Amino acid sequence: MSSRTEFAQTPSLDRPAPPLARWLLTVALLSVVGALVGVPGRSTTNARLSGDEPQYLLSATSLFDDGDLDISDQIASGSYRTYHEVPLSPQSRPQADGRQVSPHDPLLPLLLALPMGVGGWVGAKLAMVAAAVATAVVTVWVVVRRFDQPPRVAVIVVGAGFASLPLAPYGSQVYPEMWAALALILALACLPTASAPRRRPGPDNWHGTAPGPWPARGVLAAAVALPWLSIKYAPISVVLGLAVLVAVDPDRREQIRLAVLGALAAIAFLVIHRWVYGGWTAYAAGDHFVETGEFSVVGTRVDLVGRSRRVGGLLFDAGFGLVPWAPLWGLLPMAVGAAIRRRRNEQGPTYLALISVTNGWVVATFVALTMHGWWVPGRQLVVVLPVALLLIGSWVGRSGRRLWLAAGLGALGVVNWSWLAIEAMTGQRTLIVDFVETGAPGYRAIEWMFPDGIRAWPRDGWLLLGWSLAGLVAIVVGFRSDRSGPQFGSSRTR
């Protein structure tokens, strides 16, 4: 008898299952604690918030106080001193009309304007925590309702993911990453279920019961919002736009209506950016791009071959990779392999999740200027990591042994992040300078096994190659291991 069959027949599964609301509350508590422990931590020794965080808060303050994005008076008055004690690099250049606009898209400052105005930097961070909790709760709902997994599988996988790096620290740091992740996972929640009856015969069940006009427009709203959080999310926005057009097929009128609304939104984005920032993107207002132009934000000499090392480095880099900090992400290659083989009536949501994760990975690999930045590791992937948890949950949900493995690996990640967060709040470490010197036992025990992309010794090159090949092998193993049978504890086995 297979392990999953034995697990499915254990007496505990015969007891009445708690309502889904209790599971959602459980993951909400896990995510709120995971995000809150990062609030007191300092980014650097001489600044509580650093990097792009002060820029977003300056814009939020300006919106609350003045109703505009001109931060020149906030910089002149030193309103940033409460969270950035040393002189601030403005990042922006004066516009022709005298305005000084931060070179960052405006939706995050707009979302944080009221919390920042009422509660200062702490209020802004608590708003970020709220976004993280909402993202975690919606992710659990999607795992259960859209991917047909048992709630306890969803809570273990999603809870561990949101209570460890990088989702936990970005649940309090002032960046658009978590809000973008929320927009993406809400869009997936609005799309039709994997088990909906088909309107017409065909192998692709994404043509199932089409969403009504409001869920479909909810997906479109998420697609429109993403570039306003950051232009780097435009590729994900395009994926969602195409997905909703497919989802409403064969309703041609709704397709045309959505396409027109999307086109108008794109035109409005370009026109408003030309007016506010003086270019097609917010980067046009940046002082770093005066000579090279706004699109040099991706680099002036883009070495695609060199950047290809990030395909594996995003997972396996010793300092900025996901796996050394949170080993749960090491299950992602096997989950991807299994998803590729998923049977036909699961193709729609699974393939969209695969496309979204691949999209995010490609942008982080070839479009982002660097992987080793002035930030907590994993920043460029945060937008798609809740979707990655959907794939991991689907793979874990087919075997009791896999669940135990995920729980163990997830616990290591939670300990690592908790250790680092406590060090940061007690002044022993900072979150974006010396975090690799943490004493977190799980990280210290394995980080030497991974390549250091900053040091880049020959040994690191061979380690990266070895781990990247191991990731490819894991994809093949996942493909071969998934036969799309009933997962343990689901409605098909209970």
Buried (B, 14 or more C-beta within 10 A) or exposed (E): EEEBEEBBEEEEBEEEEEEBEEBBBBBBBBBBBBBBBBBBBBBBEEBBBBBBBBBBBBBBBBBBBEEEBBBBBBBEEEBBEEBBEEEBEBBBBEBEEEBBBBBBBBBBBBBBBBBBBEEBBBBBBBBBBBBBBBBBBBBBBBBBBBBBBBBBBBBBBBBBBBBBBBBBBBBBBBBBBBBBBBBBBBBBBBBBBBBBEBEEEEEEBBBBBBBEEEBBBBBBBBBBBBBBBBBBBBBBBBBBBBBBBBBBBEBEEBBEBBBEBBEEBBEEBEEEBEEBBBBBBBBBBBEBBEEEEBBBBBBEEEEEEEBEBBBBBBBBBBBBBBBBBBBBBBBBBBBBBBBBBBEEBBBBBBBBBBBBBEBBBEBBBBBBEEBBBEBBBBBBBBBBBBBBBBBBBBBBBBBBBBBBBBBEBBBBBBBBBBBBBBBBBEEEBBBBBBBBEBEBEBBBEBBEEBBBBEEEEEEBEEBBEBBBEBBEEBBEBBBEBBEEBBBBBBEEBE
